[in-house]
């Protein structure tokens, strides 16, 4: 990849990480405010998926920044 492409990729990954962080924070709050057990379980499942995606994108960002 070129320097511009690497920089662009890192910027896109950084933006994705920012969005996922916001989503994670919002879903964590909604999970805490869940009205019943089934609603909390559903939100916890979505929250776990968002956390997994955030971890993966942070890993990709670290790799892109190291190159």
Buried (B, 14 or more C-beta within 10 A) or exposed (E): EEEEEEEEBBEBBBEBBEBBBEBBEEBBEBBEEBEEEEEBEEBBEBBEEBBEBBEEBBEBBEEBEEE
